[in-house]
Each structure stands twice: as C-alpha cells, then as structure tokens.
Amino acid sequence: MTTPTTSGTTGASARWLRRPRPRQDPSARLVCLPHAGGTASSYAPWTARLPTGTELIGVQYPGRHDRLAEPLMKSVVEIADAVAPVLAPYADRPLFLFGHSMGSLVAYEVAIRLEAGPGPDPAGLFVSDQYAPHRSTPPDETLDDATVEREARVSGWTDPAVLDHPELRQLVLPALLADVRASMTYHRADPVRLRTPIAAYGGRGDSDDVPGELAAWGELTSGRAVWRAFEGDHFYLRAREAELVADIVARMSDWGEAPVGHR
C-alpha cells in the first residue's frame, strides 16, 4: 500500500480528492462525500472544527466545479467503484466516511468495497439525511428531467433560488439532475451488512419519521450503531455545523483504533 504524501497525489487521486489542509502525520482522516449537485469545497470549513491531527478529505465528483468538463456519472455504484480504490491508500490511518444525502449512499457503497478489499476496514461511517438503502423503493415512472427537478425542489435537495437564476441554473442543473437521478434509482433489496460502525444524522423537519429512518441504518452493521436528530430540515448541517462536527469528532475518538487488517 502506498502512503499518500502531504504535497498531494497524482492521477486519479488528484482528480477525485481535495485536501484543504494536508497533514504530515495525521492521526485520522475524515472523508466527506457531497450531496446531489454538491462539491468538495462545501466541507472545507470543517477543517477549523476538527482536531489538529485529523485530516479532512473532500471528494470531488466529475461534472462540476474544477471537473466541470468531465462526463457526469450516472449511478451511485459507478461513483463508488471509482472512489473506493482512490481512497484505499489513505486507510493507513483510521479512515472515516461522511456522506450527506446522496453522499450517504456513495459512502455506504465505498465502505462495502473497502471492507471487501485487502486493506483495513473503515473506522466509521457517518450518514446524513438519507433513507437506508433497504428502505427505499425505486420509482416506477420514467425519470425525465422535469420529474427529477420537481423531486429536487419538493424534497429540499437544492436552493430553489439557484434553479430560478438563469446563469446559475445552466451551471449547476446538469450535475444536480444526474445526482438526484442516481439517488432516486439506487436500491438494494438485499443490502450488505457492514462490520463498520454507523452513526446516522438528520434534520427533524426533513420527514414525518426521522427517528425511524435514522435507526434503520443500524440494521446495516454488525458493529455499533447510533443516531441523532438535529433541529432543521434537509440541510440542517448548515445551521448545526458546530454541533454535528462535534458529535462526529466524539465518535471518531471513540471508534478510531489503529487499522490492522479487517476487524
């Protein structure tokens, strides 16, 4: 296994990973996978709230921001297939995965692949405001662009003001539609049960049964499972960033053991 360098990486790693504050000798790493239409930069402010020894890594999906010219990916599985091998070298230290909304599904699929590989298991999986894979039902209707955009608006997955602004709409809509479609069509009737512990977070105002939806993630691990709801809606983490990151840091401290093969 090749140990990443502080000066950055090349090839696939350079395309996929953003390290706002690279650490020479990190004690742990927190990998953040964005929501539908999101970018790695949205997590950069978290670095100020993390312990000095924790390195934050943001995943940059293609088709947006500095990867705008690259083709969009069409499924959660396709994204996870690309991300998992890029992250594997970073598991030389306790590696934690955080995903919000669609990013939770990608993080779960990445955890499956890392557990199946030759390296250490992830030290923890943090999911946020997303149905557990076995609790979702793929839509039967044809997912044309109008249907997907309507779902994004109704579900609060994006700021309507962005979609109503002609210039911003042209810039963000393709990635948003691709990501929302990937999220809406993802389903695992027989999900993989992880060894990795899971913490599920959500906004109390995001649905009618937030406790039940968050608790369902506990069915997908043989390890420890916890959940916590915060005041707010689908993007509760913007107003509750300090509380959320503090809870994540506490879990990392509790779960972060030296990665020695599979647990």
C-alpha positions, 0 to 999 in steps of 0.5 A: 500500500502506498502512503499518500504524501502531504504535497498531494497525489497524482492521477486519479487521486488528484482528480477525485480528492481535495485536501484543504489542509494536508497533514504530515502525520495525521492521526485520522482522516475524515472523508466527506462525500457531497450531496446531489449537485454538491462539491468538495469545497462545501466541507472545507470549513470543517477543517477549523472544527476538527482536531489538529491531527485529523485530516479532512478529505473532500471528494470531488465528483466529475461534472462540476466545479474544477471537473466541470468538463468531465462526463457526469456519472450516472449511478451511485455504484459507478461513483463508488467503484471509482472512489473506493480504490482512490481512497484505499491508500489513505486507510493507513490511518483510521479512515472515516466516511461522511456522506450527506444525502446522496453522499450517504449512499456513495459512502455506504457503497465505498465502505462495502468495497473497502471492507471487501478489499485487502486493506483495513476496514473503515473506522466509521461511517457517518450518514446524513439525511438519507433513507437506508438503502433497504428502505427505499423503493425505486420509482416506477415512472420514467425519470425525465428531467422535469420529474427529477427537478420537481423531486429536487425542489419538493424534497429540499435537495437544492436552493430553489433560488439557484434553479430560478437564476438563469446563469446559475441554473445552466451551471449547476442543473446538469450535475444536480439532475444526474445526482438526484437521478442516481439517488432516486434509482439506487436500491438494494433489496438485499443490502450488505451488512457492514462490520463498520460502525454507523452513526446516522444524522438528520434534520427533524423537519426533513420527514414525518419519521426521522427517528425511524429512518435514522435507526434503520441504518443500524440494521446495516452493521454488525458493529455499533450503531447510533443516531441523532436528530438535529433541529432543521430540515434537509440541510440542517448541517448548515445551521448545526455545523458546530454541533454535528462536527462535534458529535462526529469528532466524539465518535471518531475518538471513540471508534478510531483504533489503529487499522490492522487488517479487517476487524 
